[in-house]
């Protein structure tokens, strides 16, 4: 047998071994998917299973399908979150495919922690903890089979799935948010020269025959807060170059949502003062949220652009353009 034939046969055996390894990986991956189905769909929820079913997904879909739950939080955006994560993975597909593949023991540890989260969630009747375990498992399985080089590209799309989980414990801050929004809006109105008083979460006009309305639970700002944080997270991920800038822009979503909500309440009072309470609390109230949300998005884009500016380079250009002629003329 010639040397060339030996090389060909050795290459064939190597390719066959790689194919067999990939088949084993795919088989184990399918087994884990089956286990995840049993754990999270058939035994994923222990809170009132007669209402929400045994499925953690069923519990989650119940909140997604309910337009307003508890104190006004809206989780209908949950349907969009998985598609955003899949889109991010699709955009990163070349980097994921090019990453070196190897089995990682650290990934196996992540899988074990994820399963423990589900077990503790089931025991404590905390379906949110079980869903968090599912998200961790979604990241841990590819980490185990394909290593850190692949898993690091999946950190954001997997972590973004947290916005799928109904965080209805945030509803406890609904009333403080209502009081804060009413107080700030009253100060804005008085600063504009429109007499207004606050009593609890209600805002009253200081003039006879003026506006009189209550900042109800849906107007607390939780809806805009959840929507803005989800939107700003993906925008910051794609537009900012460093991790610090991504976090700065993401955290800006909180004050932006609150400022937008205060501006909405104040403008409702302005419309009521100018055109009557009926128009302000019906037509304008129903559509003003879109306008304020658009303004908040505009500020988000502006802040993102400001973070991307190289201020050192701008300063050097300004100094060269403005100080160089002065130096040359004095010489």
Secondary structure, DSSP 8 states (H G I E B T S, - for coil): --HHHHHHHHHHHHHHHHHHHHHHHHHHHHHHHHHHIIIIIISS--SSHHHH-S-HHHHHHHHHH-SSBTTTB--TTHHHHHHHHHHHHHHTHHHHHHS-----HHHHHHHHHHHHHHHHHHHTT-HHHHHHHHHHHHHHHHHHHH-HHHHGGGHHHHHGGGGGS--GGGGGGHHHHHHHHHHHHHHHHHHTT--EEEETTEEEESSTT--EEE--GGGSSHHHHHHHHHHHHHHHHHH-SSHHHHHHHHHHHHHHHHHHHHHHHHHHHHHHHHH-HHHIIIIIHHHHHHHHHHHHHHHHHHHHHHHH--HHHHHHHHHHHHHHHHHHHH-
